[in-house]
Each structure stands twice: as structure tokens, then as C-alpha cells.
Amino acid sequence: MADLTTLESLLEMGFDRNRAERAVASTGNQGIEQAMDWLMEHENDTDIDEPYKPSVLAAPDDDQTGTQDASLGGTAGVASGEGTQVGDADKKAMTEEEKQQQVKRLEELMRLKQAERRERERAEELEKEKQRRKQGQELQQIRNKLHDDDMKKLAELRQREKMEDKMARQRVIEKIARDREERAQKFGGGGTSSTSTSSVQPSPVSPTGQGPPPTKREYDESRIQVRLLDGSTLTAVFKAQEPLAAVHVYVQVNGNTPEGQEFTLLSPYPRHVYTDLDMEKPLKELGLVPSAVLVVTKK
């Protein structure tokens, strides 16, 4: 019979009887190729080596089950009536050499199917790897964009601060000019004779003759020159109350320090390396006003 031929072929190929019987039953006895496909797809099933037990009908009076039994019975009858004689005849006519050729053909078919499955699995693995690489590249692009956006915002903030500092300096210059003009008008109006005017003319060299000694000037800005790792320099003006961290950020944005390179600042004369705590202190408190020279050094 057909099912015996499929089962015997699987046994001849070296498959365990439990596996062979389960494959024939699970594929509905549709042929050797279907049974081999099923075995390859379910070779890792936990129950594949357990003895095969045909499923028992749930209830004898179930109409659907009865219909299936009738159908199976009819099919079995036809198979028994029509196919038994042909199957027996073919089976009797098949010699040992023919059996070996059939087994070789089936083994070759199995090798081809295994090769196809390996090729399919390799293609799927390559596709998964492509997807992983693509996702990694997209993630890196997102990170780079976020970093560029942060750097752009920081540069814009620094530019805006520079503009505000420039306007503040301009206002200071204008105020100083007005103060000078007011003093000139005040002292110029107090003297009427040419003699007194000529005698006062050389007096600006000696400020002691114009009243009390001037008080110590309070600077609200600091001019910082920074020497970079490659020997080049950056110069910028900062507010006296700005923390040293502002200088650190300015160097990080405008300098040529390699990306990811950690660095700190130091004063060469007298030598002093600034720590993370110093970064929070104002320039005035650190003695960097009205001007100072700092050096970039690797951490």
C-alpha cells in the first residue's frame, strides 16, 4: 500500500520508526517528499521520538466525526479495493537493486531539501544582519544630529553673549566719554584767567594736585587668552562674575581640541591647575581679572 511504501522508504533511509510513523500520519500520507519536509521542520520537537499513537475519536455519536469516519472508511475502501493489487504488484516487482536506487534518490532529495533550507536560513540571517546594521546607522545619525544641534545652540548662545558684552562695552565707553566731557566742562568753567589756565595745563601728569587720590578701579570684564594644545591661541572677553566654566565651554566650542578629548585649564605664572570646583568660581574670585593667560592641558 501507499502508506507502507512511504513508511518503508523512510525506514530504509535510516529514520527512527516513531519519527517515520508520526511524519506519515501528520502529512496525511501524501507522499515521501511531504513526510521528509515535515521531519526537517519538526526535528527539534520534544515529542518527536515518542511512540506514535493515532488520535481517538471524541464521541461515537458526533455527526461530524461520523461523517469523517465514513469518508475515511470510503477512502480506505477505495484504496484497499483499487490500490492494493497495484501496490502489491509494484512491491513484488521491485528488486533489491531497485530499492537501493529508490533509497538513493530519496536521500539525494533529502540532501537537496536540507541544502535549500540552509540557504534559506542563511538568506534570512543576512537580511536580519542588514536590518541590524541599518538600525545602528540610523541610531548613530540621530545621535550625531542631536550632538550637532546641541553644539549649534551652544554656539548661538555664545554669540548672543558676545553681542551683549559688546553692547555693554559700548555703553561703558559712551558713559566714560560723557563723564570726561562733564568734567572738562566743570573744570574748564571754574578758571577765568589765562595765567591759571596755563599753570594748570601740565598738572594732569600729577593727579595728586587735583584732589584726593583715586580709588582702586573695579573691573567688570576680563580679557582671557588661551593657549591650545597645538600652540595656537584664542582670545575672548568675559564678564568678571562669569564662572571659569564659561571659558572652558568657549574653548571646547571654538578651539581645535579633538572630539571626546577631556582637558582642563591652568595658569602658567604662578602655575596652578584648576579643578572641577574652580570651574564654578567667578573669574574675579580666581584672580583672572582684568586679564589673564591660561593654558589648555590634557586631563
Secondary structure, 3 states (H helix, E strand, C coil): CHHHHHHHHHHHCCCCHHHHHHHHHHCCCCCHHHHHHHHHHCCCCCCCCCCCCCCCCCCCCCHHHHHHHHHHHHHHHHHHHHHHHHHHHHHHHCCHHHHHHHHHHHHHHHHHHHHHHHHHHHHHHHHHHHHHHHHHHHHHHHHHHHHHHHHHHHHHHHHHHHHHHHHHHHHHHHHHHHHHHHHHHHHHHHCCCHHHHHHHCCHHHCHHHHCCCCCCCCCCEEEEEEECCCCCEEEEEEECCCEHHHHHHHHHHHCCCCCCCCEEEEEECCEEECCCCHHHCECCCCCCCCEEEEEEEEC
